[in-house]
Amino acid sequence: MSAADALSADRAGELERAASRYEELLAGGVADLDTLLNLAMLYWQATDPGMAASQKLPPEFLARAGKRVPELLAEAELRFPARTEPRFWRRYTAWADLGEPFDVAECQELLREDPGSLVPAMHIFAVSQGKDAEPLARELLRRCHADGTTLSRYVASVIEGVLRRSALR
């Protein structure tokens, strides 16, 4: 099993196969940040009712997905304490799913802590309706288009949605 197999399935939108491959990597001791986050966000997206229905995901997969998202994000935070992406995604998913507060100032701090991770710019850009962090969001969008994973497709969809709405104003 290789990371290339997991990424290939993920990029092809084969969520169950990708999740299985990512899980095999983790079980084999490969717990790099990308693997943890790609799997966590794949599972998170899989639990979206529209995604689950369109992919015809079985209930057992959805139950595992819902359980694994917080476990994977906690593991990523523990293993990579200097990286802000695990914290961002933990806070973002709680905001998106449960309506927990997640303000722009927190995202700006995450960007300052870890300038290499542009993901917080997505939230800043979206919450400001395209008024703030546009250069960072556009660079993030470029990177996401090059990557093509479920995580990247989600980020791209948020940024592109804001850009479309901004163009209509």
Long-range contacts (C-beta under 8 A, 24 or more apart in sequence): 1-25, 1-28, 3-30, 3-34, 3-35, 6-35, 6-38, 7-38, 7-149, 10-38, 10-42, 10-148, 10-149, 10-150, 11-148, 11-149, 13-55, 13-150, 15-42, 15-45, 15-46, 15-51, 15-55, 15-57, 15-150, 16-55, 16-57, 16-61, 18-42, 18-150, 19-43, 19-46, 19-61, 19-65, 31-75, 31-79, 33-76, 33-79, 33-80, 33-83, 33-85, 33-86, 36-72, 36-73, 36-75, 36-76, 36-79, 36-86, 37-72, 37-76, 37-85, 37-86, 37-89, 37-151, 38-149, 38-150, 38-151, 39-68, 39-72, 40-68, 40-69, 40-72, 40-73, 40-76, 40-89, 41-89, 41-149, 41-150, 41-151, 41-154, 42-149, 42-150, 42-151, 43-68, 43-69, 43-72, 44-69, 44-89, 44-93, 45-150, 45-154, 69-93, 82-114, 83-114, 83-117, 84-110, 84-111, 84-113, 84-114, 84-117, 84-120, 85-114, 85-117, 85-119, 88-117, 88-119, 88-120, 88-123, 89-119, 92-123, 95-123, 103-127, 104-128, 104-132, 111-136, 118-143, 119-155, 122-155, 122-158, 122-159, 125-159, 125-162, 126-158, 126-159, 126-161, 126-162, 129-162, 129-165, 129-166, 130-162, 130-163, 130-165, 130-166, 137-162
